[in-house]
Amino acid sequence: MKKTTLFLVSLMLIFMTGCSLEPPEWAKPKASGDVKDMKIGLSISTLNNPFFVSLKDGVVAEAAKQGIEVVVVDAQNDSAKQSNDVDDLIQQGVNALLINPTDSSAISTVVQTANSLGIPVITLDRSAEKGEVEALVASDNIKGGQMAAEYMVEQLGEGAKVIELEGVPGASATRERGKGFHDVADQKLKVVAKQSADFDRTKGLNVMENLLQGNPDVKAVFAHNDEMALGAIEAIQSSGKDIMVIGFDGNDDALNSIKAGKLTATIAQQPELIGQLAVQAAKDVQQGKAVEKTIPAPLKLVIKE
């Protein structure tokens, strides 16, 4: 009897687990094209980064303008937390998901879950490796990496020794910015070291301190985002060296550092615009309109004037 009871309990648990991601009937998104009472779920990789704060602000401002409700969750750079956060958004009956992935591979499972429930997914700044994504709203990360390397060649000449600070392993922005950089650097520069600092300022400082010890004659650093670049600047200043540093994003701290003559340059994105475009894409999908698979936001090289 006990074995039979345990077996039945196990079956119930399996059944409940399998259905746990289905939102309750009252919370299921409406299938009509009406955006009235539309609710968007926004999952941000981290709000401990000015770039993503600006991206979030762009989403919230545009949604308010359109009369759309937004529920914002912060993954805190934890891919497991992000998956759970998105599951919770699904349970709340959102009509669309805007996801800025911490890890492009890890997010794929919940993207596929959303697909199975008919909830459209739009990714911001970084893509998802698997699952159906209606649109990726992002800058051309590959082009941005190329722009950074080309500026180094222009300023330092071919063959200059450079260091690369990489972003979070597994993030599409890390792969794409690195690819663009190496498309040029592998031909015209000498990349003497590269290491991940997870898009984090403090880690950028620590990693740069270590890399400088083994590469005292380096001439330039390309960081996959401004936060790591600003950390690298601190390490370089402590060493007393004069080394070019180029970041990526164009956040306020980076722009102020450029004006102060510290950071050499940044490949500037427009995070608020990315957020605005993502909301518009979600609205278009809700109304049954076709959207482009890739929606670009322009880049520009910013240097001290």
Disulfide bonds with the S-S distance in Angstrom:
none
